Amino acid sequence: MQQLLDNQNRTLALASKESCDLAKENDHLKAILAKDKINQYEFTEANKKLLALSEDNKPLDKKEIADIVYEIYHYPSDHIDIIKTMRQWRKRRNQQEQEQEQEQQQQQQQQQYEEIELNS
């Protein structure tokens, strides 16, 4: 009986520690979302697109986004399709940003060249 009680106490201690760790992670995510100001323009645009595609006419809000992030963070194996889509989107966006940076650099170089030509 004592051994069974000791095992139960160890199990309870481990479960308490895991619960505490999850609570800390949850608080951390909430703090990040609370600090992070989401651009109102982004909400407006997201709601326009969402309401055009959705039948329930329920606008997106910060709490819903936080719930979605929480769900993906804690259960990634259930949301592989979303993760795959986000990876593809991020890859395209990074490529677009790199192209824009290259274009800006080329424009700056062209301006510098033109200034040199004017000064010569």
Distance bins in CASP14 RR format, pairs under 12 A and 6 or more apart:
PFRMAT RR
TARGET T0000
AUTHOR 0000-0000-0000
RMODE 2
METHOD distances of the structure
MODEL  1
1 7 0 0 0 0 0 1 0 0 0 0 0
1 8 0 0 0 0 0 1 0 0 0 0 0
2 8 0 0 0 0 0 1 0 0 0 0 0
2 9 0 0 0 0 0 1 0 0 0 0 0
3 9 0 0 0 0 0 1 0 0 0 0 0
3 10 0 0 0 0 0 1 0 0 0 0 0
4 10 0 0 0 0 0 1 0 0 0 0 0
4 11 0 0 0 0 0 1 0 0 0 0 0
5 11 0 0 0 0 0 1 0 0 0 0 0
5 12 0 0 0 0 0 1 0 0 0 0 0
6 12 0 0 0 0 0 1 0 0 0 0 0
6 13 0 0 0 0 0 1 0 0 0 0 0
7 13 0 0 0 0 0 1 0 0 0 0 0
7 14 0 0 0 0 0 1 0 0 0 0 0
8 14 0 0 0 0 0 1 0 0 0 0 0
8 15 0 0 0 0 0 1 0 0 0 0 0
9 15 0 0 0 0 0 1 0 0 0 0 0
9 16 0 0 0 0 0 1 0 0 0 0 0
10 16 0 0 0 0 0 1 0 0 0 0 0
10 17 0 0 0 0 0 1 0 0 0 0 0
11 17 0 0 0 0 0 1 0 0 0 0 0
11 18 0 0 0 0 0 1 0 0 0 0 0
12 18 0 0 0 0 0 1 0 0 0 0 0
12 19 0 0 0 0 0 1 0 0 0 0 0
13 19 0 0 0 0 0 1 0 0 0 0 0
13 20 0 0 0 0 0 1 0 0 0 0 0
14 20 0 0 0 0 0 1 0 0 0 0 0
14 21 0 0 0 0 0 1 0 0 0 0 0
15 21 0 0 0 0 0 1 0 0 0 0 0
15 22 0 0 0 0 0 1 0 0 0 0 0
16 22 0 0 0 0 0 1 0 0 0 0 0
16 23 0 0 0 0 0 1 0 0 0 0 0
17 23 0 0 0 0 0 1 0 0 0 0 0
17 24 0 0 0 0 0 1 0 0 0 0 0
18 24 0 0 0 0 0 1 0 0 0 0 0
18 25 0 0 0 0 0 1 0 0 0 0 0
19 25 0 0 0 0 0 1 0 0 0 0 0
19 26 0 0 0 0 0 1 0 0 0 0 0
20 26 0 0 0 0 0 1 0 0 0 0 0
20 27 0 0 0 0 0 1 0 0 0 0 0
21 27 0 0 0 0 0 1 0 0 0 0 0
21 28 0 0 0 0 0 1 0 0 0 0 0
21 74 0 0 0 0 0 1 0 0 0 0 0
22 28 0 0 0 0 0 1 0 0 0 0 0
22 29 0 0 0 0 0 1 0 0 0 0 0
22 70 0 0 0 0 0 1 0 0 0 0 0
22 73 0 0 0 0 0 1 0 0 0 0 0
22 74 0 0 0 0 1 0 0 0 0 0 0
23 29 0 0 0 0 0 1 0 0 0 0 0
23 30 0 0 0 0 0 1 0 0 0 0 0
24 30 0 0 0 0 0 1 0 0 0 0 0
24 31 0 0 0 0 0 1 0 0 0 0 0
25 31 0 0 0 0 0 1 0 0 0 0 0
25 32 0 0 0 0 0 1 0 0 0 0 0
25 69 0 0 0 0 0 1 0 0 0 0 0
25 70 0 0 0 0 1 0 0 0 0 0 0
25 73 1 0 0 1 0 0 0 0 0 0 0
25 74 0 0 0 0 1 0 0 0 0 0 0
26 32 0 0 0 0 0 1 0 0 0 0 0
26 33 0 0 0 0 0 1 0 0 0 0 0
26 66 0 0 0 0 0 1 0 0 0 0 0
26 67 0 0 0 0 0 1 0 0 0 0 0
26 69 0 0 0 0 0 1 0 0 0 0 0
26 70 1 0 0 1 0 0 0 0 0 0 0
26 71 0 0 0 0 0 1 0 0 0 0 0
26 73 0 0 0 0 1 0 0 0 0 0 0
26 74 0 0 0 0 1 0 0 0 0 0 0
27 33 0 0 0 0 0 1 0 0 0 0 0
27 34 0 0 0 0 0 1 0 0 0 0 0
27 70 0 0 0 0 0 1 0 0 0 0 0
28 34 0 0 0 0 0 1 0 0 0 0 0
28 35 0 0 0 0 0 1 0 0 0 0 0
28 69 0 0 0 0 0 1 0 0 0 0 0
28 70 0 0 0 0 0 1 0 0 0 0 0
28 73 0 0 0 0 0 1 0 0 0 0 0
29 35 0 0 0 0 0 1 0 0 0 0 0
29 36 0 0 0 0 0 1 0 0 0 0 0
29 65 0 0 0 0 0 1 0 0 0 0 0
29 66 1 0 0 1 0 0 0 0 0 0 0
29 67 0 0 0 0 0 1 0 0 0 0 0
29 68 0 0 0 0 0 1 0 0 0 0 0
29 69 1 0 0 1 0 0 0 0 0 0 0
29 70 1 0 0 1 0 0 0 0 0 0 0
29 71 0 0 0 0 0 1 0 0 0 0 0
29 72 0 0 0 0 0 1 0 0 0 0 0
29 73 1 0 0 1 0 0 0 0 0 0 0
29 74 0 0 0 0 1 0 0 0 0 0 0
30 36 0 0 0 0 0 1 0 0 0 0 0
30 62 0 0 0 0 0 1 0 0 0 0 0
30 63 0 0 0 0 0 1 0 0 0 0 0
30 65 0 0 0 0 0 1 0 0 0 0 0
30 66 1 0 0 1 0 0 0 0 0 0 0
30 67 0 0 0 0 0 1 0 0 0 0 0
30 69 0 0 0 0 1 0 0 0 0 0 0
30 70 0 0 0 0 1 0 0 0 0 0 0
30 73 0 0 0 0 0 1 0 0 0 0 0
31 66 0 0 0 0 0 1 0 0 0 0 0
32 38 0 0 0 0 0 1 0 0 0 0 0
32 65 0 0 0 0 0 1 0 0 0 0 0
32 66 0 0 0 0 1 0 0 0 0 0 0
32 69 0 0 0 0 1 0 0 0 0 0 0
32 70 0 0 0 0 0 1 0 0 0 0 0
32 73 0 0 0 0 0 1 0 0 0 0 0
33 61 0 0 0 0 0 1 0 0 0 0 0
33 62 1 0 0 1 0 0 0 0 0 0 0
33 63 0 0 0 0 1 0 0 0 0 0 0
33 64 0 0 0 0 0 1 0 0 0 0 0
33 65 1 0 0 1 0 0 0 0 0 0 0
33 66 1 0 1 0 0 0 0 0 0 0 0
33 67 0 0 0 0 0 1 0 0 0 0 0
33 68 0 0 0 0 0 1 0 0 0 0 0
33 69 1 0 0 1 0 0 0 0 0 0 0
33 70 0 0 0 0 1 0 0 0 0 0 0
33 73 0 0 0 0 0 1 0 0 0 0 0
34 62 0 0 0 0 1 0 0 0 0 0 0
34 63 0 0 0 0 0 1 0 0 0 0 0
34 66 0 0 0 0 1 0 0 0 0 0 0
35 62 0 0 0 0 0 1 0 0 0 0 0
36 42 0 0 0 0 0 1 0 0 0 0 0
36 62 0 0 0 0 1 0 0 0 0 0 0
36 65 0 0 0 0 1 0 0 0 0 0 0
36 66 0 0 0 0 1 0 0 0 0 0 0
36 69 0 0 0 0 0 1 0 0 0 0 0
37 43 0 0 0 0 0 1 0 0 0 0 0
37 62 0 0 0 0 1 0 0 0 0 0 0
38 44 0 0 0 0 0 1 0 0 0 0 0
38 45 0 0 0 0 0 1 0 0 0 0 0
38 46 0 0 0 0 1 0 0 0 0 0 0
38 47 0 0 0 0 0 1 0 0 0 0 0
38 60 0 0 0 0 1 0 0 0 0 0 0
38 61 0 0 0 0 1 0 0 0 0 0 0
38 62 1 0 0 1 0 0 0 0 0 0 0
38 63 0 0 0 0 0 1 0 0 0 0 0
38 64 0 0 0 0 0 1 0 0 0 0 0
38 65 1 0 0 1 0 0 0 0 0 0 0
38 66 0 0 0 0 0 1 0 0 0 0 0
38 69 0 0 0 0 0 1 0 0 0 0 0
39 45 0 0 0 0 1 0 0 0 0 0 0
39 46 0 0 0 0 0 1 0 0 0 0 0
39 62 0 0 0 0 0 1 0 0 0 0 0
40 46 0 0 0 0 0 1 0 0 0 0 0
40 47 0 0 0 0 0 1 0 0 0 0 0
40 60 0 0 0 0 0 1 0 0 0 0 0
40 61 0 0 0 0 0 1 0 0 0 0 0
40 62 0 0 0 0 0 1 0 0 0 0 0
41 47 0 0 0 0 0 1 0 0 0 0 0
41 48 0 0 0 0 0 1 0 0 0 0 0
42 48 0 0 0 0 0 1 0 0 0 0 0
42 49 0 0 0 0 0 1 0 0 0 0 0
42 50 0 0 0 0 0 1 0 0 0 0 0
42 60 0 0 0 0 1 0 0 0 0 0 0
42 62 0 0 0 0 0 1 0 0 0 0 0
42 65 0 0 0 0 0 1 0 0 0 0 0
43 49 0 0 0 0 0 1 0 0 0 0 0
43 50 0 0 0 0 1 0 0 0 0 0 0
43 51 0 0 0 0 0 1 0 0 0 0 0
43 59 0 0 0 0 1 0 0 0 0 0 0
43 60 1 0 0 1 0 0 0 0 0 0 0
43 61 1 0 0 1 0 0 0 0 0 0 0
43 62 0 0 0 0 1 0 0 0 0 0 0
43 64 0 0 0 0 0 1 0 0 0 0 0
43 65 0 0 0 0 1 0 0 0 0 0 0
44 50 0 0 0 0 0 1 0 0 0 0 0
44 51 0 0 0 0 0 1 0 0 0 0 0
44 59 0 0 0 0 1 0 0 0 0 0 0
44 60 0 0 0 0 1 0 0 0 0 0 0
45 51 0 0 0 0 0 1 0 0 0 0 0
45 52 0 0 0 0 0 1 0 0 0 0 0
45 59 0 0 0 0 0 1 0 0 0 0 0
45 60 0 0 0 0 0 1 0 0 0 0 0
46 52 0 0 0 0 0 1 0 0 0 0 0
46 53 0 0 0 0 0 1 0 0 0 0 0
46 54 0 0 0 0 0 1 0 0 0 0 0
46 59 0 0 0 0 1 0 0 0 0 0 0
46 60 1 0 1 0 0 0 0 0 0 0 0
46 61 0 0 0 0 0 1 0 0 0 0 0
46 62 0 0 0 0 0 1 0 0 0 0 0
46 64 0 0 0 0 0 1 0 0 0 0 0
46 65 0 0 0 0 1 0 0 0 0 0 0
46 68 0 0 0 0 0 1 0 0 0 0 0
47 53 0 0 0 0 0 1 0 0 0 0 0
47 54 0 0 0 0 1 0 0 0 0 0 0
47 57 0 0 0 0 1 0 0 0 0 0 0
47 58 0 0 0 0 1 0 0 0 0 0 0
47 59 1 0 1 0 0 0 0 0 0 0 0
47 60 1 0 1 0 0 0 0 0 0 0 0
47 61 0 0 0 0 1 0 0 0 0 0 0
47 64 0 0 0 0 0 1 0 0 0 0 0
47 65 0 0 0 0 0 1 0 0 0 0 0
48 54 0 0 0 0 0 1 0 0 0 0 0
48 59 0 0 0 0 1 0 0 0 0 0 0
48 60 0 0 0 0 0 1 0 0 0 0 0
49 59 0 0 0 0 0 1 0 0 0 0 0
49 60 0 0 0 0 1 0 0 0 0 0 0
50 56 0 0 0 0 1 0 0 0 0 0 0
50 57 0 0 0 0 1 0 0 0 0 0 0
50 58 0 0 0 0 1 0 0 0 0 0 0
50 59 1 0 0 1 0 0 0 0 0 0 0
50 60 1 0 1 0 0 0 0 0 0 0 0
50 61 0 0 0 0 0 1 0 0 0 0 0
50 64 0 0 0 0 0 1 0 0 0 0 0
50 65 0 0 0 0 0 1 0 0 0 0 0
51 57 1 0 1 0 0 0 0 0 0 0 0
51 58 0 0 0 0 1 0 0 0 0 0 0
51 59 1 0 0 1 0 0 0 0 0 0 0
51 60 0 0 0 0 1 0 0 0 0 0 0
52 59 0 0 0 0 0 1 0 0 0 0 0
53 60 0 0 0 0 0 1 0 0 0 0 0
54 60 0 0 0 0 1 0 0 0 0 0 0
58 64 0 0 0 0 1 0 0 0 0 0 0
59 65 0 0 0 0 0 1 0 0 0 0 0
60 66 0 0 0 0 0 1 0 0 0 0 0
60 67 0 0 0 0 0 1 0 0 0 0 0
60 68 0 0 0 0 1 0 0 0 0 0 0
61 67 0 0 0 0 1 0 0 0 0 0 0
61 68 0 0 0 0 0 1 0 0 0 0 0
62 68 0 0 0 0 0 1 0 0 0 0 0
62 69 0 0 0 0 0 1 0 0 0 0 0
63 69 0 0 0 0 0 1 0 0 0 0 0
63 70 0 0 0 0 0 1 0 0 0 0 0
64 70 0 0 0 0 0 1 0 0 0 0 0
64 71 0 0 0 0 0 1 0 0 0 0 0
65 71 0 0 0 0 0 1 0 0 0 0 0
65 72 0 0 0 0 0 1 0 0 0 0 0
66 72 0 0 0 0 0 1 0 0 0 0 0
66 73 0 0 0 0 0 1 0 0 0 0 0
67 73 0 0 0 0 0 1 0 0 0 0 0
67 74 0 0 0 0 0 1 0 0 0 0 0
67 75 0 0 0 0 0 1 0 0 0 0 0
68 74 0 0 0 0 0 1 0 0 0 0 0
68 75 0 0 0 0 0 1 0 0 0 0 0
68 79 0 0 0 0 1 0 0 0 0 0 0
68 82 0 0 0 0 1 0 0 0 0 0 0
68 86 0 0 0 0 0 1 0 0 0 0 0
69 75 0 0 0 0 0 1 0 0 0 0 0
69 76 0 0 0 0 0 1 0 0 0 0 0
69 79 0 0 0 0 0 1 0 0 0 0 0
69 82 0 0 0 0 0 1 0 0 0 0 0
69 86 0 0 0 0 0 1 0 0 0 0 0
70 76 0 0 0 0 0 1 0 0 0 0 0
70 79 0 0 0 0 0 1 0 0 0 0 0
71 77 0 0 0 0 0 1 0 0 0 0 0
71 78 1 0 0 1 0 0 0 0 0 0 0
71 79 1 0 0 1 0 0 0 0 0 0 0
71 82 0 0 0 0 1 0 0 0 0 0 0
71 83 0 0 0 0 0 1 0 0 0 0 0
72 78 0 0 0 0 1 0 0 0 0 0 0
72 79 1 0 1 0 0 0 0 0 0 0 0
72 80 0 0 0 0 0 1 0 0 0 0 0
72 81 0 0 0 0 0 1 0 0 0 0 0
72 82 1 0 0 1 0 0 0 0 0 0 0
72 83 1 0 0 1 0 0 0 0 0 0 0
72 84 0 0 0 0 0 1 0 0 0 0 0
72 85 0 0 0 0 0 1 0 0 0 0 0
72 86 0 0 0 0 1 0 0 0 0 0 0
73 79 0 0 0 0 1 0 0 0 0 0 0
73 82 0 0 0 0 0 1 0 0 0 0 0
73 83 0 0 0 0 0 1 0 0 0 0 0
75 82 0 0 0 0 0 1 0 0 0 0 0
75 83 0 0 0 0 0 1 0 0 0 0 0
76 82 0 0 0 0 1 0 0 0 0 0 0
76 83 1 0 0 1 0 0 0 0 0 0 0
76 84 0 0 0 0 0 1 0 0 0 0 0
76 86 0 0 0 0 0 1 0 0 0 0 0
77 83 0 0 0 0 1 0 0 0 0 0 0
79 85 0 0 0 0 1 0 0 0 0 0 0
79 86 0 0 0 0 1 0 0 0 0 0 0
80 86 0 0 0 0 0 1 0 0 0 0 0
80 87 0 0 0 0 0 1 0 0 0 0 0
81 87 0 0 0 0 0 1 0 0 0 0 0
81 88 0 0 0 0 0 1 0 0 0 0 0
82 88 0 0 0 0 0 1 0 0 0 0 0
82 89 0 0 0 0 0 1 0 0 0 0 0
83 89 0 0 0 0 0 1 0 0 0 0 0
83 90 0 0 0 0 0 1 0 0 0 0 0
84 90 0 0 0 0 0 1 0 0 0 0 0
84 91 0 0 0 0 0 1 0 0 0 0 0
85 91 0 0 0 0 0 1 0 0 0 0 0
85 92 0 0 0 0 0 1 0 0 0 0 0
86 92 0 0 0 0 0 1 0 0 0 0 0
86 93 0 0 0 0 0 1 0 0 0 0 0
87 93 0 0 0 0 0 1 0 0 0 0 0
87 94 0 0 0 0 0 1 0 0 0 0 0
88 94 0 0 0 0 0 1 0 0 0 0 0
88 95 0 0 0 0 0 1 0 0 0 0 0
89 95 0 0 0 0 0 1 0 0 0 0 0
89 96 0 0 0 0 0 1 0 0 0 0 0
90 96 0 0 0 0 0 1 0 0 0 0 0
90 97 0 0 0 0 0 1 0 0 0 0 0
91 97 0 0 0 0 0 1 0 0 0 0 0
91 98 0 0 0 0 0 1 0 0 0 0 0
92 98 0 0 0 0 0 1 0 0 0 0 0
92 99 0 0 0 0 0 1 0 0 0 0 0
93 99 0 0 0 0 0 1 0 0 0 0 0
93 100 0 0 0 0 0 1 0 0 0 0 0
94 100 0 0 0 0 0 1 0 0 0 0 0
94 101 0 0 0 0 0 1 0 0 0 0 0
95 101 0 0 0 0 0 1 0 0 0 0 0
95 102 0 0 0 0 0 1 0 0 0 0 0
96 102 0 0 0 0 0 1 0 0 0 0 0
96 103 0 0 0 0 0 1 0 0 0 0 0
97 103 0 0 0 0 0 1 0 0 0 0 0
97 104 0 0 0 0 0 1 0 0 0 0 0
98 104 0 0 0 0 0 1 0 0 0 0 0
98 105 0 0 0 0 0 1 0 0 0 0 0
99 105 0 0 0 0 0 1 0 0 0 0 0
99 106 0 0 0 0 0 1 0 0 0 0 0
100 106 0 0 0 0 0 1 0 0 0 0 0
100 107 0 0 0 0 0 1 0 0 0 0 0
101 107 0 0 0 0 0 1 0 0 0 0 0
101 108 0 0 0 0 0 1 0 0 0 0 0
102 108 0 0 0 0 0 1 0 0 0 0 0
102 109 0 0 0 0 0 1 0 0 0 0 0
103 109 0 0 0 0 0 1 0 0 0 0 0
103 110 0 0 0 0 0 1 0 0 0 0 0
104 110 0 0 0 0 0 1 0 0 0 0 0
104 111 0 0 0 0 0 1 0 0 0 0 0
105 111 0 0 0 0 0 1 0 0 0 0 0
105 112 0 0 0 0 0 1 0 0 0 0 0
106 112 0 0 0 0 0 1 0 0 0 0 0
106 113 0 0 0 0 0 1 0 0 0 0 0
107 113 0 0 0 0 0 1 0 0 0 0 0
107 114 0 0 0 0 0 1 0 0 0 0 0
108 114 0 0 0 0 0 1 0 0 0 0 0
108 115 0 0 0 0 0 1 0 0 0 0 0
109 115 0 0 0 0 0 1 0 0 0 0 0
109 116 0 0 0 0 0 1 0 0 0 0 0
110 116 0 0 0 0 0 1 0 0 0 0 0
110 117 0 0 0 0 0 1 0 0 0 0 0
111 117 0 0 0 0 0 1 0 0 0 0 0
111 118 0 0 0 0 0 1 0 0 0 0 0
112 118 0 0 0 0 0 1 0 0 0 0 0
112 119 0 0 0 0 0 1 0 0 0 0 0
113 119 0 0 0 0 0 1 0 0 0 0 0
113 120 0 0 0 0 0 1 0 0 0 0 0
114 120 0 0 0 0 0 1 0 0 0 0 0
END
